[in-house]
Amino acid sequence: MRRLFAIAIFVMAIIANAAGVLAVQPGEMLSDPALEKRARTISSELRCLVCQNESIDDSDAPLAADLRRLVRERLVAHDSDAQVIDYVVARYGEFVLLRPRFQLSTLLLWLTPILVFIAGLTLAARAAARPKAAPSAALSEDEKAKLSKILSGDQS
């Protein structure tokens, strides 16, 4: 049973890994392996505007294919990696970057996780420092007698 489970996990990992390989069509690939590697690296940093949670390198959407071709065209035109990314950002905006740049307009995006973490620590510290409720006082003799009557079913 363990062996079958291990084989199933292995097959799923291969399929998941192959999904990204199928997105880039053979006709899109550059003949120069160094340029193709640069194109794949850049494509993995750019967001598919249709899928939004995938890079254009992993997406089968027609717009992603257009962006992959655009990246390759810019590389063939001897643009640097930064120039290619800047060109795509200029056309489509910062949203096209899977990892937004750290700048004033994205400051809140980058700082929010830190601020939420600090707020959580503050709330936890306050809860830990809050004085515990005083234990309730013991029942008086009169209260014990009434409780005893109630529990015994004597309602007189």
Disulfide bonds with the S-S distance in Angstrom:
none
